[in-house]
Amino acid sequence: MLHILLLLLKVLGIFLLVVFGIFLLLALLVLFTPVRYRGNVSFHGEARGTVFVSWLFCILRVRLVLDESLKLSVKVLWHKLFEEVLWSKEEDEKKELSEGESSGEEISEEEFGEVLPDFEEEELEMVHMAELSGGEMEEAQRLEEESGLEENPVSEKIPGPEENIGPEEKTSRKEKPNLGERLCRFCKKIKEFILGGRSSLKKARKKYEGFVAFIGDEENQKTFRLLTKQIKKLFKCILPGNVKGRIRFGFENPYDTGKVLTIISPFYGLYARTLAVEPVFGEKALEGELKIKGKIRAASLLSVGLRLFMNKNFRRLLKRWR
């Protein structure tokens, strides 16, 4: 009996070790297998390009193609999960044409709807007047004149601007403040302005002193250096390691071309070996080709995040800013 129990425990232990090994292997594959990407983009009047992303030895493949339309396709091994057209130039042109036609029809219907009621009212009034006999028309006109006189009687007296003013307003207009009261009010306003300026200056001074103390703290300086270092590492992990291409650009005004060259000249050491820049003076031009290739590892991103969150001061600052 004991022998059977030990055998069962042995089998169960082997099973658990196998399951743990499988999970460990999957975790290592997810962390250390890079997501590889490459792209080819060209612009000669129209933008065309292809972006290909693969993961786990090309088991998962994503392709994005731009050529008169934007197509996205996803494949797992040999099975295509889906393929969809995200954007199409022909569909955009059709939508613009249909929107233009529909807007024109709406305007015509609105104009027709605004003119039609007026026309119907005038036509009904003419028919009603034609149906009335001569005596009835005279009596109707007389009733309209009498009603008009009752609505706007001449005997009503229209009050003038002075009669609308109440007695309190008349007394306030007559009683004007003297020179002494005006001086007192002016002095109060100056005093309030000075006190408000002093309080605002005190608040600004406190904020400045707090900012200087925050920047000058040794722990905060260490955290800032760590943050700068990890951000550089993050960009290094994400940005492509291989970039090749050619760009030809220019403007009709040579001065604008020179301004662009002045802006990009400080970064010449970064792109000189891989990217050829060809300026054109006195001519409007924009064309070129660009090829990029790189990879991203989840372990690198995870190490950056863990390194930051292991810092106590960084966690404290993060809670403070929240």
C-alpha positions as CSV (number, residue, x, y, z in Angstrom):
1,M,0.0,0.0,0.0
2,L,2.8,2.4,0.9
3,H,4.6,1.5,-2.3
4,I,1.5,2.4,-4.4
5,L,1.1,5.7,-2.5
6,L,4.7,6.7,-3.1
7,L,4.3,5.8,-6.8
8,L,1.3,8.1,-7.1
9,L,3.2,10.9,-5.4
10,K,6.0,10.4,-7.8
11,V,3.8,10.5,-10.8
12,L,2.0,13.6,-9.5
13,G,5.4,15.3,-8.8
14,I,6.5,14.5,-12.4
15,F,3.3,15.9,-13.8
16,L,3.6,19.1,-11.8
17,L,7.2,19.6,-12.8
18,V,6.2,19.1,-16.5
19,V,3.4,21.7,-16.2
20,F,5.7,24.1,-14.4
21,G,8.4,23.6,-17.1
22,I,5.8,24.3,-19.8
23,F,4.7,27.5,-18.2
24,L,8.3,28.6,-17.6
25,L,9.1,27.9,-21.2
26,L,6.1,29.9,-22.4
27,A,7.1,32.8,-20.1
28,L,10.7,32.8,-21.4
29,L,9.4,32.7,-25.0
30,V,7.1,35.7,-24.4
31,L,9.8,37.6,-22.6
32,F,12.9,37.0,-24.7
33,T,11.5,36.2,-28.2
34,P,11.6,39.6,-29.9
35,V,8.8,41.2,-32.0
36,R,10.6,41.8,-35.3
37,Y,9.4,44.5,-37.7
38,R,10.5,45.9,-41.0
39,G,9.1,48.5,-43.3
40,N,9.6,49.8,-46.8
41,V,8.1,53.2,-47.6
42,S,8.4,55.3,-50.8
43,F,7.0,58.6,-51.9
44,H,6.9,59.7,-55.5
45,G,3.8,61.8,-55.8
46,E,1.9,59.1,-53.9
47,A,2.8,57.3,-50.7
48,R,3.3,53.5,-51.0
49,G,4.7,51.1,-48.5
50,T,4.6,47.8,-46.6
51,V,5.1,47.1,-42.9
52,F,5.6,43.5,-41.7
53,V,5.6,42.4,-38.1
54,S,6.3,38.9,-36.9
55,W,6.6,37.2,-33.5
56,L,7.7,33.8,-32.2
57,F,9.6,32.6,-35.2
58,C,7.0,33.9,-37.7
59,I,4.1,31.9,-36.1
60,L,2.2,35.2,-35.8
61,R,2.5,37.5,-38.8
62,V,0.9,40.9,-39.4
63,R,1.2,42.8,-42.7
64,L,0.1,46.3,-43.5
65,V,0.1,47.4,-47.2
66,L,-0.5,50.9,-48.5
67,D,-1.1,51.0,-52.3
68,E,-4.2,52.8,-53.5
69,S,-5.7,51.3,-50.3
70,L,-4.7,50.3,-46.8
71,K,-4.9,46.6,-46.2
72,L,-4.4,44.7,-42.9
73,S,-3.9,41.0,-42.7
74,V,-3.1,38.7,-39.8
75,K,-1.9,35.1,-40.0
76,V,-1.2,32.4,-37.5
77,L,1.0,29.7,-39.0
78,W,-0.8,28.9,-42.3
79,H,-4.2,30.1,-41.2
80,K,-5.4,33.6,-42.1
81,L,-7.3,35.1,-39.2
82,F,-8.7,38.0,-41.1
83,E,-7.9,40.4,-44.0
84,E,-9.6,43.8,-44.1
85,V,-9.4,47.0,-46.2
86,L,-9.1,49.8,-43.7
87,W,-9.0,52.6,-46.2
88,S,-9.6,52.9,-50.0
89,K,-9.1,55.9,-52.2
90,E,-12.0,55.0,-54.5
91,E,-14.4,54.8,-51.5
92,D,-13.3,58.2,-50.3
93,E,-13.9,59.7,-53.7
94,K,-17.4,58.1,-53.9
95,K,-18.3,59.4,-50.4
96,E,-17.2,63.0,-51.4
97,L,-19.3,62.8,-54.5
98,S,-22.4,61.4,-52.6
99,E,-22.0,64.0,-49.9
100,G,-21.9,66.8,-52.4
101,E,-25.0,65.6,-54.2
102,S,-26.9,65.0,-50.9
103,S,-26.0,68.5,-49.7
104,G,-27.3,70.0,-53.0
105,E,-30.6,68.2,-52.7
106,E,-31.1,69.3,-49.1
107,I,-30.6,72.9,-50.0
108,S,-33.1,72.7,-52.8
109,E,-35.7,71.0,-50.5
110,E,-35.2,73.7,-47.8
111,E,-35.7,76.5,-50.3
112,F,-38.8,74.8,-51.7
113,G,-40.1,74.3,-48.1
114,E,-39.6,78.0,-47.3
115,V,-41.3,79.3,-50.4
116,L,-44.2,76.8,-50.4
117,P,-46.0,77.9,-47.2
118,D,-46.0,81.6,-48.2
119,F,-47.4,80.8,-51.6
120,E,-50.2,78.7,-50.0
121,E,-51.1,81.4,-47.5
122,E,-51.4,84.1,-50.3
123,E,-53.4,81.7,-52.5
124,L,-55.9,80.9,-49.7
125,E,-56.3,84.6,-48.8
126,M,-57.1,85.5,-52.4
127,V,-59.7,82.7,-52.7
128,H,-61.3,83.8,-49.4
129,M,-61.5,87.4,-50.6
130,A,-63.0,86.3,-53.9
131,E,-65.7,84.3,-52.1
132,L,-66.9,87.3,-50.1
133,S,-69.5,89.5,-51.6
134,G,-69.2,93.3,-51.9
135,G,-71.1,94.2,-48.7
136,E,-69.3,91.5,-46.8
137,M,-65.9,92.8,-47.9
138,E,-66.8,96.3,-46.8
139,E,-68.0,95.1,-43.4
140,A,-64.8,93.0,-43.0
141,Q,-62.6,96.0,-43.7
142,R,-64.6,98.1,-41.3
143,L,-64.2,95.5,-38.5
144,E,-60.5,95.3,-39.2
145,E,-60.1,99.1,-38.9
146,E,-62.1,99.2,-35.6
147,S,-60.0,96.3,-34.2
148,G,-56.8,98.2,-35.2
149,L,-58.0,101.3,-33.4
150,E,-58.8,99.4,-30.3
151,E,-55.4,97.7,-30.2
152,N,-53.5,101.0,-30.7
153,P,-55.6,103.8,-29.1
154,V,-54.3,107.3,-29.6
155,S,-55.7,108.5,-26.2
156,E,-53.1,106.4,-24.3
157,K,-50.3,108.6,-23.1
158,I,-46.8,107.3,-23.8
159,P,-44.6,107.9,-20.8
160,G,-41.5,109.9,-21.3
161,P,-38.1,108.9,-20.1
162,E,-38.3,111.0,-17.0
163,E,-41.7,109.6,-15.9
164,N,-40.3,106.0,-15.9
165,I,-37.6,106.9,-13.4
166,G,-38.6,106.1,-9.8
167,P,-38.2,108.5,-6.8
168,E,-35.2,106.5,-5.4
169,E,-33.3,106.8,-8.7
170,K,-34.1,110.6,-8.8
171,T,-32.7,111.1,-5.3
172,S,-29.6,109.0,-6.1
173,R,-29.0,111.1,-9.2
174,K,-29.3,114.3,-7.3
175,E,-27.1,113.2,-4.4
176,K,-23.7,113.0,-5.9
177,P,-20.7,112.1,-3.8
178,N,-18.4,114.9,-2.8
179,L,-14.6,115.2,-3.4
180,G,-13.8,113.7,0.0
181,E,-15.8,110.6,-0.5
182,R,-14.3,110.1,-3.9
183,L,-10.8,110.4,-2.4
184,C,-11.6,107.9,0.3
185,R,-12.9,105.3,-2.2
186,F,-9.8,105.8,-4.4
187,C,-7.5,105.3,-1.4
188,K,-9.4,102.1,-0.4
189,K,-9.0,100.7,-3.9
190,I,-5.3,101.4,-3.8
191,K,-4.9,99.8,-0.4
192,E,-6.8,96.6,-1.6
193,F,-4.6,96.5,-4.8
194,I,-1.4,96.7,-2.7
195,L,-2.6,94.0,-0.2
196,G,-3.6,91.7,-3.0
197,G,-0.3,92.2,-4.8
198,R,1.6,91.4,-1.6
199,S,-0.4,88.2,-1.0
200,S,0.2,87.1,-4.6
201,L,3.9,87.8,-4.3
202,K,4.1,85.8,-1.1
203,K,2.3,82.8,-2.8
204,A,4.6,83.0,-5.8
205,R,7.7,83.2,-3.5
206,K,6.5,80.1,-1.6
207,K,6.0,78.2,-4.8
208,Y,9.4,79.2,-6.1
209,E,11.1,78.2,-2.8
210,G,9.3,74.8,-2.8
211,F,10.3,74.2,-6.5
212,V,14.0,75.0,-5.7
213,A,13.9,72.7,-2.7
214,F,12.3,70.0,-4.7
215,I,14.9,70.2,-7.5
216,G,17.8,70.6,-5.0
217,D,16.9,67.5,-3.0
218,E,19.6,64.9,-3.5
219,E,17.1,62.0,-3.6
220,N,15.1,63.7,-6.3
221,Q,18.2,64.3,-8.3
222,K,19.1,60.6,-8.2
223,T,15.5,59.8,-9.3
224,F,15.8,62.2,-12.2
225,R,19.1,60.7,-13.3
226,L,17.6,57.2,-13.1
227,L,14.5,58.3,-15.1
228,T,16.6,59.9,-17.8
229,K,18.8,56.7,-18.1
230,Q,15.8,54.4,-18.3
231,I,14.0,56.6,-20.9
232,K,17.2,56.5,-23.1
233,K,17.2,52.7,-22.7
234,L,13.5,52.5,-23.6
235,F,14.1,54.4,-26.8
236,K,17.0,52.3,-27.6
237,C,14.9,49.1,-27.2
238,I,12.0,50.5,-29.4
239,L,13.7,52.5,-32.2
240,P,14.9,50.6,-35.3
241,G,18.5,49.5,-35.3
242,N,18.8,49.6,-39.1
243,V,17.6,52.6,-41.2
244,K,18.5,53.2,-44.8
245,G,17.0,55.6,-47.3
246,R,17.1,58.7,-49.4
247,I,15.1,61.9,-49.1
248,R,15.0,64.6,-51.8
249,F,13.2,67.8,-50.8
250,G,13.0,71.4,-51.8
251,F,10.9,74.6,-51.8
252,E,10.3,77.3,-54.4
253,N,11.9,79.8,-52.0
254,P,15.6,78.8,-51.4
255,Y,15.5,80.5,-48.1
256,D,12.9,77.9,-46.8
257,T,15.1,75.1,-48.0
258,G,18.1,76.6,-46.1
259,K,16.0,76.9,-42.9
260,V,15.1,73.2,-43.0
261,L,18.8,72.3,-43.5
262,T,19.7,74.5,-40.6
263,I,17.2,72.7,-38.3
264,I,18.4,69.2,-39.3
265,S,22.1,69.9,-39.4
266,P,22.7,69.3,-35.6
267,F,21.5,65.7,-36.1
268,Y,23.8,65.0,-39.0
269,G,25.9,62.6,-37.0
270,L,22.9,60.4,-36.3
271,Y,21.7,59.9,-39.9
272,A,24.7,60.6,-42.1
273,R,25.7,56.9,-42.5
274,T,22.3,55.5,-43.2
275,L,20.1,58.3,-44.6
276,A,21.0,60.4,-47.7
277,V,19.5,63.9,-47.7
278,E,19.4,65.7,-51.0
279,P,18.2,69.4,-50.9
280,V,16.9,71.1,-54.0
281,F,17.0,74.9,-54.2
282,G,14.4,76.8,-56.2
283,E,12.2,73.8,-56.9
284,K,9.3,72.3,-55.0
285,A,10.0,68.6,-54.5
286,L,9.4,65.8,-52.0
287,E,10.3,62.2,-52.8
288,G,12.4,59.4,-51.4
289,E,12.6,55.9,-50.0
290,L,13.0,54.6,-46.5
291,K,13.7,51.1,-45.2
292,I,13.6,50.3,-41.4
293,K,14.3,47.2,-39.5
294,G,14.2,46.5,-35.8
295,K,13.0,44.3,-32.9
296,I,11.4,44.8,-29.5
297,R,11.9,42.4,-26.5
298,A,9.3,42.3,-23.8
299,A,12.0,41.5,-21.2
300,S,13.7,44.9,-22.0
301,L,10.5,46.8,-21.5
302,L,9.8,44.9,-18.3
303,S,13.3,45.6,-16.9
304,V,12.8,49.3,-17.5
305,G,9.5,49.3,-15.6
306,L,10.8,47.2,-12.7
307,R,13.9,49.3,-12.3
308,L,11.8,52.5,-12.0
309,F,9.2,51.0,-9.6
310,M,11.8,49.5,-7.4
311,N,12.9,53.0,-6.5
312,K,11.0,54.2,-3.4
313,N,11.4,57.9,-4.2
314,F,9.9,57.4,-7.6
315,R,6.9,55.6,-6.1
316,R,6.5,58.5,-3.6
317,L,6.7,61.1,-6.4
318,L,4.2,59.1,-8.5
319,K,1.7,59.0,-5.6
320,R,2.2,62.7,-5.0
321,W,1.5,63.6,-8.6
322,R,-1.6,61.4,-8.7
